[in-house]
């Protein structure tokens, strides 16, 4: 019996996906619930598992864009699926680099590019499953020819070129999008998530009156409380007491006092939200995602920390759902985890505000007329000036500062 492996539905607004990576090779045996491949949409990355035991027949190569519901593989579950594997590689051994497949084995999308570019497919090095040619392979081959580079041998195990180093010389930007003729480059198509990020950032720049205001926060009291209650909190709740729960709690206090920061512009109207769905920006391998803590004002410190850990786990294992990303009214981004000292966050439209956290750094500051060393953090609020006045923005950020520097008022749950 043959079971079709299809691209699943992941949301009403998603019509296609990129088959980003196969975990198994064509002709290999797979077990039920074993991960087969990863798909990327403009919103999420998901892993797809096998529905039954059998032998895998791959129909769509890595890097291909396919519609939702498309059949990308077949699992043969009966006798026909127990045939010996392809002689190109013994079981238990890595397959050697193979020559590019004959043109009649190309996918329709790749064949179309081959015909348009008038490329000899036998001279293109395939990097897909079992040496199949992908669209990226064809485009890189065309670029190499245009740059005057010799055609790649089909026996090369590592056909892709390393990125060209930045020499700082002005002549390095001459042709083909800034790449000097004859110099090594790598061309890689943007992933759907990366394209969506680019679109949203550009939209925020072009369609909002975005400004940013800054402040700095003495993190000493939060640091002391975390040290004092670290062990007790973990024993009681099973999670660590992190910084994000403090900032989410402080942000909600400020949002309640300044509702315009929690509002959207819709046409000629302002939509004020009487709930607090806080997006938390999390960096992932394939791009930044912003899962949403719904009704965050109703969550305890422990529930906030546990929810963030759940999101991180989902992202790492490609289990994040579109529903996890929808409905946010305000976003918090912590660039400090990557060492950022100061930055200007860009609005996550249609939201009107985003808070940027940064690295905690010991600095000399004046306290009660004396110079002392304190753990300080710069914070930034980017906001849409069409709906939020400068006074409101500055006061909003000052309110967060007050809550973090005097956190006892929001720490009644511990």
Helices and strands as residue ranges (DSSP letters): E 2-6, E 16-22, E 29-30, E 35-40, E 45-49, E 54-58, E 65-67, E 71-76, G 79-82, G 103-105, H 108-117, G 121-123, G 129-131, H 135-146, G 170-172, H 192-207, E 210-218, H 220-237, H 243-257, G 259-262, E 263-266, E 269-272, E 278-284, E 287-293, G 296-298, H 301-316, G 322-324, E 330-334, G 335-338, E 353-357, E 360-367, E 370-384, H 390-405, G 407-410
